Amino acid sequence: MDKEIDWKNLSFGYMPTDYNVRCYFRDGKWGDIEVSQSEEVNLHIAATCLHYGQEIFEGLKAFRGKDGKVRVFRLEENAKRICESAKGILMQPLPVEKFKEMVLKVVSLNERFVPPYGSGASLYIRPLELGISAQVGVKPASEYLFLILVTPVGPYFKTGFKPTNICIMRRYDRVAPNGTGLWKVGGNYAASLTAGEHAHELGYSAVLYLDPKEKKYLDECGPANFIAIKNGVYITPASQSILPSITNKSLMQLAEDMGIKVECRHITVDELEQIDEAAAVGTAAVASPVGEIDDLDTGKKYIVSKDGQPGPIVTRLYETLRGIQLGEIEDTHGWCTVVE
Ligand SMILES: *Cc1c(COP(=O)(O)O)cnc(C)c1O
């Protein structure tokens, strides 16, 4: 190993690893999995991904467990979701089995970059698919590149598991009512940069978007799903413009296992008055507790955490999910795949 990696002080950035894996769709079929040591891709100047945003991605993690084994969390769910994203913007879906094989291969090849147990760090896995054939007319590409890179990332909560504040700003939408919000499309992120940066400038960690049609119901929380606890019930928005988070799906299952009622339904802004806990959920943080929600249009402030601490249910859900990922708690739902 070149230099010792300071696992505890890694950021959520990019660090080069040894290998990435690639697979091309050409002449109507997917080819063999290729292993690459290059950090670059060679693209045609007229590739559809460059001109018309034909690009989708995924994000998942591998963890070093208490027993030293490396576990990938909910591999199959990510495989299925990127197929849905592909179909959504007319790209070629990668077969689920091929996705799994590629992920396990790239993790195993870069095993030395999976951070040690106890560091709080993990190996972030980033699959992406690009339309690569040359075309100037607006239509789907005939050739695709599916690539998976990995990079170690540090603990999300460097200063501890603490609530942050988020805001509502009705002037911004992340996606359109019947648009691409339910798929993991790179363009959705480009469309949300202005709003996100504006929120950061004002000292908020994210924008809590409202539904883009009526601006009445809660939608996504930046690049994460929003969840809240109200009278002991787990509530999360039902919407056509939300990316179905695998973390949210997992937390809903854990909540049910704990005997907590789960409701996936419309949540109005006014209902924020009555919530006891809230969090933004996704692979990066699992659950990032929310302290306060400021509606910048009405001036109303919804104080979620009165004592500046995360609530008990969000904390318990967070700890349970982390425990399963690290092999500390029995994986009764079969969510983890051990890398051999
Ligand atoms: C990836 C993503 C999430 C979180 O999904 P997970 O599967 O939990 O990582 C939530 N919202 C958006 C917009 C996303 O892109």
The ligand as a Gaussian input file, in Angstrom:
#p B3LYP/6-31G(d) Opt

LIG

0 1
 C      -30.140000       8.524000      -4.293000
 C      -31.228000       9.439000      -3.875000
 C      -31.927000       9.263000      -2.668000
 C      -31.552000       8.228000      -1.635000
 O      -31.706000       6.926000      -2.089000
 P      -30.981000       5.737000      -1.317000
 O      -31.304000       4.546000      -2.130000
 O      -31.541000       5.668000       0.024000
 O      -29.539000       6.068000      -1.312000
 C      -32.966000      10.118000      -2.394000
 N      -33.317000      11.110000      -3.234000
 C      -32.671000      11.314000      -4.399000
 C      -33.089000      12.418000      -5.281000
 C      -31.608000      10.483000      -4.758000
 O      -30.970000      10.693000      -5.904000

